[in-house]
Amino acid sequence: MTDSSELSDLSSESSSALCDSDSDSDTATNSSDDEIPRRRRTLRFLPPTGTGPCIRGGYVPRSTPPPKISLRQPDNKTTGYIIDKVMMPRHFPHFPPGHTQTVAIYYVGYRDNPLARGIVPYDKILEHVSLRELEDWEDKLPALVKQSARENKKARAEEKEQVRQRQEELLRERDRQRKTGGKRLTRGLRKRLGLQLDEPDAGGNREEK
């Protein structure tokens, strides 16, 4: 009987020791978990695959860069529009002699009055046209400059071609006159070819032919 009671006492002591060791290990694990900082969640933005509808909610702060605020005002009641812009030199009293500043002068028309035109300085342009109209015209200005340069180049080429054709026609007419007897060009032919007519003499009479 004594041996069995001793064995039961030993088993109870060992089980209590095991329980105490387990509880100590649990507290140690919990304390170590508390000391290690938890990893923050990172959001991943995936592009739409096209397999399903793309649902876009409202703007979430700090999720993406905030949308830009439009500074463009809506069209106001004015009906003015810009036809052209010219850069004009302007001299100020505080400038040294010979120094000028280039400022913009706008040529403005009005939709409600097609015959009305006006020349407006740059600091008063918003009194005649809306801000949206001004920005739209300034955005289209580089394309307008390129188009104007192309038109000027084409006009110069056409003018050179006309001069060349007149010179060729004059040479052909001279050759024909030389072959038929060497007569001089008539006044009508000179006028038609755009040549200078014979100037009158001091008495007001024409040259005798």
C-alpha positions in Angstrom: 0.0 0.0 0.0 2.8 2.4 0.8 4.4 1.9 -2.6 1.2 2.6 -4.5 0.6 5.8 -2.6 4.1 7.0 -3.2 3.7 6.2 -6.9 0.5 8.2 -7.1 2.1 11.2 -5.3 5.0 11.1 -7.8 2.7 10.9 -10.8 0.7 13.9 -9.6 3.8 15.9 -8.9 5.2 15.2 -12.4 1.9 16.1 -14.1 1.7 19.4 -12.2 5.3 20.1 -13.2 4.4 19.4 -16.9 1.4 21.7 -16.7 3.6 24.5 -15.2 6.2 24.1 -17.9 3.5 24.2 -20.6 2.0 27.4 -19.1 5.5 29.0 -18.9 6.1 28.1 -22.6 2.7 29.6 -23.6 3.4 32.9 -21.8 6.9 33.0 -23.4 5.4 32.5 -26.8 2.7 35.2 -26.3 5.3 37.7 -25.0 7.5 37.0 -28.0 4.5 37.5 -30.4 3.8 40.8 -28.8 7.3 42.0 -29.2 7.5 41.2 -32.9 5.6 43.9 -34.9 2.9 42.6 -37.2 3.4 43.0 -41.0 1.2 45.6 -42.5 -1.1 44.7 -45.3 -0.1 46.1 -48.7 -2.7 46.8 -51.3 -2.1 45.7 -54.9 -3.8 47.5 -57.7 -4.2 45.1 -60.7 -5.3 46.4 -64.1 -8.7 45.2 -65.4 -8.5 42.0 -67.3 -11.7 42.6 -69.3 -13.3 39.4 -68.2 -15.8 41.1 -66.0 -17.3 44.6 -65.4 -14.9 47.1 -63.9 -16.5 48.6 -60.8 -15.0 51.8 -59.7 -16.0 53.3 -56.4 -15.4 56.7 -54.9 -12.0 58.1 -54.1 -10.4 56.5 -51.1 -8.0 58.9 -49.3 -4.3 58.0 -49.7 -5.1 55.1 -52.0 -4.0 56.9 -55.2 -2.9 60.5 -56.1 -5.9 62.8 -55.7 -7.7 63.9 -58.9 -6.7 67.3 -60.3 -9.0 70.2 -59.7 -10.0 71.9 -62.9 -9.3 75.6 -62.8 -11.3 76.3 -66.0 -14.4 78.3 -65.5 -17.6 77.6 -67.4 -18.5 79.7 -70.4 -19.8 83.1 -69.3 -22.4 85.3 -71.1 -19.9 86.9 -73.4 -20.0 85.9 -77.1 -16.5 87.1 -78.0 -14.0 84.9 -79.7 -10.4 85.4 -80.7 -9.5 85.9 -84.4 -5.8 86.6 -84.1 -3.0 87.6 -81.8 -0.2 90.0 -82.5 2.9 90.6 -80.4 3.5 94.4 -80.2 6.5 96.2 -78.7 5.8 98.5 -75.8 8.1 100.9 -74.0 7.8 101.7 -70.3 9.1 104.9 -68.7 11.4 103.0 -66.4 13.1 101.1 -69.3 16.4 102.4 -70.6 16.4 103.9 -74.0 16.1 101.4 -76.8 14.6 98.7 -74.6 11.0 97.6 -75.2 8.8 94.8 -73.9 6.7 92.6 -76.2 3.0 92.3 -75.2 0.1 90.5 -76.7 -2.7 92.3 -78.5 -5.8 90.3 -79.4 -8.1 90.8 -82.4 -11.6 89.9 -81.2 -14.9 89.2 -82.9 -18.4 88.7 -81.5 -20.8 86.0 -82.4 -24.0 88.0 -81.7 -22.7 90.8 -83.9 -20.6 89.5 -86.8 -19.7 93.0 -88.0 -18.2 94.1 -84.7 -14.4 93.8 -84.3 -12.1 95.0 -81.6 -8.5 95.2 -80.6 -8.0 94.2 -77.0 -4.8 94.3 -74.9 -3.8 91.2 -73.0 -4.8 92.5 -69.6 -8.4 93.1 -70.6 -9.0 90.0 -72.8 -11.1 88.2 -70.2 -13.6 91.1 -70.3 -14.4 90.2 -73.9 -13.9 86.4 -74.1 -14.4 83.6 -71.6 -11.5 81.8 -69.9 -12.4 78.6 -71.7 -12.4 80.3 -75.1 -9.0 81.9 -74.4 -7.4 78.5 -73.3 -8.9 76.7 -76.3 -7.5 79.2 -78.7 -4.0 79.2 -77.0 -4.0 75.4 -77.2 -4.7 75.6 -80.9 -2.2 78.4 -81.6 0.8 76.1 -82.4 -1.3 74.3 -85.1 -2.5 77.6 -86.5 1.1 78.9 -86.7 2.2 75.8 -88.6 -0.8 76.1 -90.9 0.0 79.8 -91.6 3.6 78.9 -92.4 2.5 76.3 -94.9 0.1 78.7 -96.6 2.8 81.4 -96.8 5.2 78.9 -98.3 2.7 77.8 -100.8 1.8 81.4 -101.8 5.5 82.2 -102.3 6.0 79.1 -104.5 2.9 80.1 -106.6 4.3 83.6 -107.0 7.7 82.3 -108.1 5.9 80.0 -110.6 3.9 82.9 -112.0 7.1 85.0 -112.5 8.9 82.1 -114.2 5.9 81.6 -116.6 5.9 85.3 -117.5 9.6 85.3 -118.2 9.3 82.2 -120.3 6.4 83.8 -122.2 8.4 86.9 -122.8 11.4 84.9 -124.1 9.2 83.0 -126.5 7.6 86.2 -127.7 11.0 87.8 -128.3 12.1 84.7 -130.3 9.0 84.8 -132.4 9.4 88.6 -133.1 13.0 88.0 -134.0 12.1 85.3 -136.4 9.3 87.2 -138.1 11.3 90.4 -138.8 12.7 91.7 -135.6 9.8 94.0 -134.7 9.5 95.4 -131.2 6.9 94.3 -128.7 3.7 96.1 -128.9 2.2 98.1 -126.0 -0.7 95.7 -125.7 1.7 92.7 -125.4 3.8 94.5 -122.9 0.7 95.3 -120.8 -0.5 91.7 -121.0 3.0 90.4 -120.0 3.1 92.9 -117.0 6.1 94.8 -118.4 6.7 98.5 -117.8 5.2 100.6 -120.6 7.2 103.2 -122.4 7.3 106.4 -120.3 6.2 109.7 -122.0 8.7 112.3 -122.8 8.9 115.7 -121.2 6.3 117.2 -123.5 3.8 114.6 -122.5 4.0 112.8 -125.9 4.5 109.1 -126.3 7.5 107.6 -127.9 7.2 107.4 -131.7 7.1 103.9 -133.1 
